[in-house]
Amino acid sequence: MSNCCSDPTEIPKLDPRELVREQARYGDLLRELFTSDPERLMLHELREANTYLRELAALRAHYASVRLAAIVLLDEVSSSVLQRIIDKEPESEMGKAAALQLQKIQ
């Protein structure tokens, strides 16, 4: 085998700078969680979260503002989650927001 190509079975090496960056981000996140307003922190992190975490927040977040923000951020991939919210709590503020978001994406 020549040295010109990378071996696909070899585990990719971790860049130490990336590790330090992630450790610093995690430390900042913990510091904010313990010293700041958790609701505000969740709202901030929700914008950068993946679809699964947004769906989870829309279904079960403790703070109503976080649930509403998560519902607004859901897209057509998450239409089944929006329908679950509508079915579970049709007359609540969450159900109405989910119905509005579902109409918007369809």
N, C-alpha and C positions, 0 to 999 in steps of 0.2 A: 504494500500500500504506500502511496506517495504522501508527502507532507503537504500537498497543495489543497487537499480537501478536508473538510471537517467530518468527524465521525458522528453520524446521527445517533448512535447509541451512547455517546459520551454525555454525561450530565453537564449542562451549561454552567459555566463558572459565574459566580455572583460578583458583581462589581462592588467593591467595598464602599465606594462613594454612595451608591444606591442604598446600601444597608444603613449607612449613617443617616442618610436623608429620611428613610422610613422610621428609624429609631427616634429621630428628632420629632417627626410628625406625630408619632405615637405618644411621646412624652408631652408634647404640646396639647394633644387631645385630652390626655388624662389630667393635666394641670387645669385646663379649661373646664373639664367635667366637674372637678372637685372644688374649684374656686369661683366659678362663674355660674351663670344661669343655665341649667341643663336643657331647658326647653329651647333657648336660643341656640345652643350648641347643636341640638338635634336638627333644628331647622337649617342651620348652616351645612351640616354634614349630609342632609337629605338631598341637597342640590347635586352633590358629587356621587351619590349612591347609585348602585346598579339597580336594575329593574326588580330583582327579587327583594332587595331591602326596601325599595319604595312600596312594593305590594304589601310587604309585612307591616310597614309603618301605617299604610292606609287601613289595614285590617285591625291592628292591635296596639298602636301607639297609645301611651298613657295620656299625653296632652292632646286636646282637641285640635289645637292649632297645627300640630305636627300631622295629625291624621288628615286634616283638610288640605294642607300643603302637599302631602303625598298623593292624595286623590287628584289634585290638579295636575301633578306631574306625570300621572299614568297616561299611557298611550294605547293604541289599538291592540298591542300585544297583551295588555292587561285587562281586556274587556271582560273576561270571566271573573276577575277579582272585583271589578266595578259592579257586575251583576250580582255577585254574592253580597256585597254591601247593600245594594238596593233591596234584595230579597230579605236580608236579615233585619234591617232597620229602615223600612220604607218612608216613615214619616219624620225621621230625625233629620237633623242638619246634615249629617254624614250621608244619609241616603239620598237626600235632595242634591247634594253636591256631586255624588257619584252618578246620579241620573243625568245631571247637566253635563258632566264630563263625558259620559257615554254617548249622549246626543252629539256633543261636539266632535268626537272622534269618528262617528259613523257618517 
